[in-house]
């Protein structure tokens, strides 16, 4: 019985080894086919992960565009790092991050710099309410590489108040409402 087990283990190991080398070779062939021919013309320079690991500086793509990385957090639909062009403004950042959520505080958008500027300022509060009302871009500041833009949530509001009261007075109703959303 033990000879049968040893034979089975050896046979399975050899077949796994053989299959793994075949798959690696096939994957290598498909990867080289992926980057050849007319498919390279569809290359989007802003979508690839081949950007430098040092994120506190400008860099260029294959077309010579000057790019940088900024971070977007808070009450936007898609938080995370964005690779953007050098002279990007808040309107473009908002579009790339999927727009604002309903509970955003437009008067206190925070831009935190990785390094302080020449005056020692490392964080700026930007009021975007006038931009949303009248298209006034005068409150916009120039963004720099690795800036973190935080769109804060409004303070205590009616929705938070009703959630708090509902959670205290009718806790099971509140939990049921959260499960259905």
C-alpha positions as a Markdown table, in Angstrom:
| # | Residue | x | y | z |
|---|---|---|---|---|
| 1 | Unk | 0.0 | 0.0 | 0.0 |
| 2 | Unk | 2.8 | 2.5 | 0.8 |
| 3 | Unk | 4.5 | 1.8 | -2.6 |
| 4 | Unk | 1.2 | 2.8 | -4.3 |
| 5 | Unk | 1.1 | 6.1 | -2.3 |
| 6 | Unk | 4.7 | 6.9 | -3.2 |
| 7 | Unk | 4.0 | 6.2 | -6.9 |
| 8 | Unk | 0.9 | 8.4 | -6.8 |
| 9 | Unk | 2.7 | 11.3 | -5.2 |
| 10 | Unk | 5.6 | 11.1 | -7.7 |
| 11 | Unk | 3.2 | 10.9 | -10.6 |
| 12 | Unk | 1.1 | 13.8 | -9.4 |
| 13 | Unk | 4.2 | 15.9 | -8.8 |
| 14 | Unk | 5.6 | 15.2 | -12.2 |
| 15 | Unk | 2.3 | 16.1 | -13.9 |
| 16 | Unk | 2.0 | 19.3 | -11.9 |
| 17 | Unk | 5.6 | 20.3 | -12.9 |
| 18 | Unk | 5.0 | 19.5 | -16.5 |
| 19 | Unk | 1.7 | 21.5 | -16.6 |
| 20 | Unk | 3.2 | 24.5 | -14.8 |
| 21 | Unk | 6.0 | 24.8 | -17.4 |
| 22 | Unk | 3.5 | 24.6 | -20.2 |
| 23 | Unk | 1.3 | 27.3 | -18.8 |
| 24 | Unk | 4.2 | 29.7 | -18.2 |
| 25 | Unk | 5.4 | 29.3 | -21.8 |
| 26 | Unk | 1.8 | 29.9 | -23.1 |
| 27 | Unk | 1.4 | 33.0 | -20.9 |
| 28 | Unk | 4.7 | 34.3 | -22.2 |
| 29 | Unk | 3.6 | 33.9 | -25.7 |
| 30 | Unk | 0.3 | 35.6 | -25.2 |
| 31 | Unk | 1.9 | 38.5 | -23.4 |
| 32 | Unk | 4.3 | 39.2 | -26.3 |
| 33 | Unk | 1.4 | 38.9 | -28.7 |
| 34 | Unk | -0.6 | 41.5 | -26.6 |
| 35 | Unk | 2.0 | 44.2 | -27.1 |
| 36 | Unk | 2.7 | 43.7 | -30.8 |
| 37 | Unk | 1.0 | 45.1 | -33.9 |
| 38 | Unk | -1.9 | 47.5 | -34.0 |
| 39 | Unk | -2.9 | 47.1 | -30.4 |
| 40 | Unk | -0.1 | 49.4 | -29.3 |
| 41 | Unk | -1.8 | 52.3 | -31.0 |
| 42 | Unk | -4.6 | 52.0 | -28.4 |
| 43 | Unk | -2.2 | 52.6 | -25.5 |
| 44 | Unk | -3.5 | 55.1 | -23.0 |
| 45 | Unk | -0.6 | 56.7 | -21.2 |
| 46 | Unk | -2.7 | 57.6 | -18.1 |
| 47 | Unk | -3.9 | 54.1 | -17.4 |
| 48 | Unk | -0.7 | 52.0 | -16.9 |
| 49 | Unk | 1.0 | 51.0 | -13.7 |
| 50 | Unk | 4.5 | 51.6 | -15.1 |
| 51 | Unk | 5.0 | 55.0 | -13.4 |
| 52 | Unk | 7.9 | 55.7 | -11.1 |
| 53 | Unk | 7.8 | 54.6 | -7.5 |
| 54 | Unk | 9.0 | 58.0 | -6.3 |
| 55 | Unk | 5.7 | 60.0 | -6.3 |
| 56 | Unk | 6.9 | 63.4 | -5.2 |
| 57 | Unk | 8.0 | 64.6 | -8.6 |
| 58 | Unk | 6.8 | 65.2 | -12.1 |
| 59 | Unk | 7.4 | 62.5 | -14.8 |
| 60 | Unk | 6.5 | 62.1 | -18.4 |
| 61 | Unk | 4.6 | 59.5 | -20.4 |
| 62 | Unk | 5.6 | 58.0 | -23.8 |
| 63 | Unk | 4.1 | 61.1 | -25.6 |
| 64 | Unk | 6.0 | 63.6 | -23.6 |
| 65 | Unk | 3.1 | 64.8 | -21.4 |
| 66 | Unk | 4.2 | 66.0 | -18.0 |
| 67 | Unk | 2.3 | 64.0 | -15.4 |
| 68 | Unk | 2.1 | 63.8 | -11.6 |
| 69 | Unk | 0.2 | 61.8 | -9.0 |
| 70 | Unk | -2.4 | 63.3 | -6.7 |
| 71 | Unk | -4.5 | 61.6 | -4.0 |
| 72 | Unk | -8.2 | 62.1 | -3.6 |
| 73 | Unk | -10.0 | 61.2 | -0.4 |
| 74 | Unk | -13.3 | 61.9 | 1.3 |
| 75 | Unk | -16.8 | 62.5 | -0.1 |
| 76 | Unk | -16.1 | 61.6 | -3.8 |
| 77 | Unk | -17.4 | 58.6 | -5.7 |
| 78 | Unk | -13.9 | 57.2 | -6.5 |
| 79 | Unk | -11.2 | 57.8 | -3.9 |
| 80 | Unk | -7.6 | 57.0 | -4.6 |
| 81 | Unk | -4.5 | 58.0 | -6.5 |
| 82 | Unk | -4.9 | 59.8 | -9.9 |
| 83 | Unk | -2.3 | 60.2 | -12.5 |
| 84 | Unk | -3.0 | 63.7 | -14.0 |
| 85 | Unk | -1.4 | 66.2 | -16.2 |
| 86 | Unk | 0.8 | 69.0 | -14.8 |
| 87 | Unk | -1.7 | 71.9 | -14.8 |
| 88 | Unk | -4.7 | 70.0 | -13.6 |
| 89 | Unk | -7.4 | 71.9 | -11.8 |
| 90 | Unk | -10.1 | 71.0 | -9.3 |
| 91 | Unk | -12.8 | 70.6 | -12.0 |
| 92 | Unk | -10.7 | 67.9 | -13.7 |
| 93 | Unk | -10.0 | 66.2 | -10.4 |
| 94 | Unk | -13.7 | 66.1 | -9.6 |
| 95 | Unk | -14.5 | 64.6 | -13.0 |
| 96 | Unk | -11.8 | 61.9 | -12.7 |
| 97 | Unk | -12.9 | 61.0 | -9.2 |
| 98 | Unk | -16.5 | 60.4 | -10.3 |
| 99 | Unk | -18.1 | 63.6 | -8.9 |
| 100 | Unk | -19.1 | 64.5 | -5.4 |
| 101 | Unk | -21.3 | 62.6 | -2.9 |
| 102 | Unk | -24.3 | 64.5 | -1.5 |
| 103 | Unk | -22.9 | 65.1 | 1.9 |
| 104 | Unk | -19.7 | 66.9 | 0.9 |
| 105 | Unk | -18.7 | 70.2 | 2.5 |
| 106 | Unk | -17.5 | 72.4 | -0.4 |
| 107 | Unk | -16.4 | 75.2 | 1.8 |
| 108 | Unk | -13.6 | 73.3 | 3.5 |
| 109 | Unk | -11.8 | 71.2 | 0.9 |
| 110 | Unk | -8.4 | 70.5 | 2.2 |
| 111 | Unk | -5.2 | 70.3 | 0.1 |
| 112 | Unk | -2.4 | 68.8 | 2.0 |
| 113 | Unk | 1.1 | 69.0 | 0.6 |
| 114 | Unk | 3.8 | 66.5 | 1.1 |
| 115 | Unk | 6.4 | 69.3 | 1.6 |
| 116 | Unk | 5.6 | 72.8 | 2.9 |
| 117 | Unk | 6.0 | 75.7 | 0.4 |
| 118 | Unk | 8.5 | 78.5 | 0.7 |
| 119 | Unk | 6.3 | 80.2 | 3.3 |
| 120 | Unk | 6.0 | 77.1 | 5.4 |
| 121 | Unk | 2.4 | 76.4 | 4.5 |
| 122 | Unk | 1.7 | 72.6 | 4.2 |
| 123 | Unk | -2.1 | 72.6 | 4.0 |
| 124 | Unk | -4.6 | 74.8 | 2.2 |
| 125 | Unk | -8.4 | 75.1 | 2.7 |
| 126 | Unk | -10.2 | 75.8 | -0.6 |
| 127 | Unk | -13.8 | 77.0 | -0.9 |
| 128 | Unk | -15.3 | 75.4 | -4.0 |
| 129 | Unk | -18.9 | 76.5 | -3.3 |
| 130 | Unk | -18.6 | 79.6 | -5.6 |
| 131 | Unk | -17.3 | 77.3 | -8.3 |
| 132 | Unk | -20.4 | 75.1 | -8.0 |
| 133 | Unk | -22.7 | 78.1 | -7.9 |
| 134 | Unk | -21.3 | 80.5 | -10.5 |
| 135 | Unk | -18.3 | 78.7 | -12.1 |
| 136 | Unk | -15.9 | 81.0 | -10.3 |
| 137 | Unk | -12.4 | 79.4 | -10.4 |
| 138 | Unk | -10.7 | 82.1 | -8.4 |
| 139 | Unk | -10.4 | 79.9 | -5.3 |
| 140 | Unk | -8.5 | 77.2 | -7.2 |
| 141 | Unk | -4.8 | 76.7 | -6.2 |
| 142 | Unk | -2.1 | 75.1 | -8.3 |
| 143 | Unk | -1.8 | 71.4 | -7.5 |
| 144 | Unk | 1.6 | 69.8 | -7.0 |
| 145 | Unk | 2.9 | 66.2 | -7.2 |
| 146 | Unk | 1.6 | 64.0 | -4.4 |
| 147 | Unk | -0.9 | 66.5 | -3.1 |
| 148 | Unk | -3.7 | 65.0 | -1.1 |
| 149 | Unk | -7.1 | 66.5 | -1.7 |
| 150 | Unk | -9.7 | 65.8 | 1.0 |
| 151 | Unk | -13.3 | 66.5 | 0.4 |
| 152 | Unk | -14.8 | 66.5 | 3.9 |
| 153 | Unk | -18.2 | 65.4 | 5.0 |
| 154 | Unk | -20.7 | 68.1 | 6.2 |
| 155 | Unk | -21.0 | 68.4 | 9.9 |
| 156 | Unk | -23.9 | 67.2 | 11.9 |
| 157 | Unk | -26.9 | 67.1 | 9.5 |
| 158 | Unk | -30.5 | 65.9 | 9.4 |
| 159 | Unk | -29.6 | 62.5 | 8.0 |
| 160 | Unk | -27.0 | 61.9 | 10.8 |
| 161 | Unk | -29.5 | 63.1 | 13.4 |
| 162 | Unk | -32.3 | 60.8 | 12.3 |
| 163 | Unk | -29.8 | 57.9 | 12.0 |
| 164 | Unk | -28.6 | 58.5 | 15.6 |
| 165 | Unk | -32.2 | 58.9 | 17.0 |
| 166 | Unk | -33.4 | 55.9 | 15.0 |
| 167 | Unk | -30.5 | 53.8 | 16.3 |
| 168 | Unk | -31.3 | 54.6 | 19.9 |
| 169 | Unk | -35.1 | 54.5 | 19.9 |
| 170 | Unk | -35.6 | 51.7 | 17.3 |
| 171 | Unk | -32.4 | 49.9 | 17.0 |
| 172 | Unk | -33.7 | 46.9 | 15.0 |
| 173 | Unk | -35.5 | 49.2 | 12.5 |
| 174 | Unk | -32.2 | 51.1 | 12.0 |
| 175 | Unk | -30.3 | 47.9 | 11.4 |
| 176 | Unk | -32.9 | 46.6 | 9.0 |
| 177 | Unk | -32.7 | 49.9 | 7.0 |
| 178 | Unk | -29.0 | 49.5 | 6.6 |
| 179 | Unk | -29.3 | 45.9 | 5.4 |
| 180 | Unk | -31.7 | 46.9 | 2.6 |
| 181 | Unk | -29.5 | 49.7 | 1.2 |
